Amino acid sequence: MTWFKRAIAATKKYDPSARSTLEIVVTYPGFHALFWHRWTHFLFRHRLYFIAKVTAQFWRFLTGIEIHPGAQIGQGVFIDHGMGVVIGETAIVEDDVVLFHGVTLGGTGKDRGKRHPTIKKGAFISAHAQILGPVTIGEGAKIGASAVVLTDIPAEATAVGIPAKVARIKGKKVDQDDQNL
């Protein structure tokens, strides 16, 4: 399936108000930001950094979603509402991830190298969650609204709070005294 079809399918799957492909293509800022990120990422990979950054900033202005051209984003990713989403340069977002408005996939300082999160396949990141540093959010994990994630979260876990702590793994409650995951 092409990137376009995966993006449309993801939008229809995760947004019950999506009525048609035309509506998604014309009115969804998350779709626009991801579409144009493919172009800016191509430019970035070909060392056309300035043009990539200018193009990314133009689409940030139009969509309210800031995706660094160096970020690696898979297929079937869905950004709902999108305003205020920030995805840093070394972030990796795998396939079928859902991001809500206000999510930050950011760094923690002026480190070099891998300094942004890796979000594994099928993860669900709720509104205003801040995931900071070179941490990994496991496959199928859920991050609660406004959580601040500073450590790795295992697959199929639910993490909440500031700082985020794992509350459930595979739907079963986790004893808060046993956070040595």
N, C-alpha and C positions, 0 to 999 in steps of 0.2 A: 504494500500500500504506500502511496506517495506521502510526502510530508504534509501536503495540503489536505489530503483525505484523512490522515491521522489527526490533524489539528481540528478539523470539522467534527469528526467522530468524538473526540475528547470533549469538545465544547458541548455537543448534544448530550453526552453521557453525564457530565457534571453540572450542567446548568439547565434546570427544568424550564426556564423561561425562554430558552433558545428555540425559535419556531422554524427557522429555515436556514439553509446554507447562505442565501443572499443576505439575510439579516446579520449573520455572523461575520461574513466577509466585509460588510459595509460598516457595521456599528460596534464591533467588539475590539476595544483597545488592546487587550491581551493578545488577540490574534494578530493585530497589526504589528505590535512590538516584536512578537516572535517571528513573523514573516520577514520583517526588515532586519532583524538580528542575523538571519541567515546570510543576508548580503554583507552586513558590516563584518561578520565573522570571516567571510570569504576574503574581504579586503585586508583584514587584520592578518590572516594566515599568509597572505601574499606581501606582507610587510608594507602595506599602504596605510600605515598607522594614522596619519593625520586625516586622510579622507574617511577612514573607518570611524574615527572619533567624532568628526564633524557630522557625519551621517547619523551616528547613534544619538548625538545630542539633539539633532533635528527631530528624530522620532521620540526622544524623551519629552521634548517640548509638546509634541502633538498628543502623546498617549499618557504621560505622567508615569511611565515605566522606564526605569534606567537599567539597561543591560549593557555591560561593558563588552566591546567587540571581541575581547579575548575569551569570554565565558563560553563554555561548551554546553550546549543544550540539546537534549535528545528529542525524539519524536513523541507525539501524543501528550505533550505538556500543555496544561491548561492554567492560565492566569485569570482568575475571576476578579472582576472589577478593576484590579490592577493599580489604581492610583497609589503612588508611593512605594511600589516594589523597586528594590535595588538589588542587582545581581553583579557581584564583583568580578574582576578580571580572571582570577584563577578558579572561579566556581565551576563545578561540574554538576549539571542537573540531568539525570538519566531519564529514560522514557517513562511516560505515563505519570508524571508528578503533577500534583495540584498545588498551586500557590494562590493565596488570597491577598487582598490589598494590604499594603503596609509591610509586607515581608521584606526583611533584609538578609541577604546572604553576603555578609561582609567580613572584613578583616578586623584585626585588633590593634594595628599599628603600622609601622613602616617596615615590617619584615620583608625579606626577599623570598622568591620561590613560591611554593604553594601556600597561600595565606587565606584562602576562602573555602567555604564548605563544599563537601561532596554530598549530593542528595541522591540516594539510590532509588532504583525503579519503584514506582508505585507509592512513594511517600506522599503524605498529605500535610501541608504546612498551613496552619490557620492564620487568621488575620493578625497583623502586627507582631508576629513572631520574629525574633531577632536571632539569627544563627551566625555566630561569630567565630572566626578563626578556621584553621584547617581541620575541622571536625567532620565526621561522617554520620549522616542520618541513614540508618539501615533501611533495607528494602521493606516496603509496606508500613513503615513507621508513621505515627501521627504526632504532630507537634501542636499543642494547645495554643489558643489565642493568647497573644502577648507574652508567651514564654521567651526566656532568654537562654539559649542553648550555648554552652561553653565547652561541653564534652561530647564524646561520641554517644549516639543513641543506637541501641541494637535493633535488629530487624524485628518488625511486627510489634514494636513497643509503642506505648503512648507516653509522652513526656509533657509535663505541665510545670508552671511556676517560674520564679525568678530567684536563683538560677533554676533552670529546668531540672526536674528529677523524673525518673521513670516511675509512672504510677501503675502501668499495666504492661504485661507482655503476653501476646496472643490472647488478649481479652481477660486475663486473670490478674487480680490485684497483686501488687508487689509490696512486700513488707518494707516500709520506709527505712527501717534499721539495716536492711540488707541491700544497700545501694552500691555494693562493690561488683558491678556488672562487668 
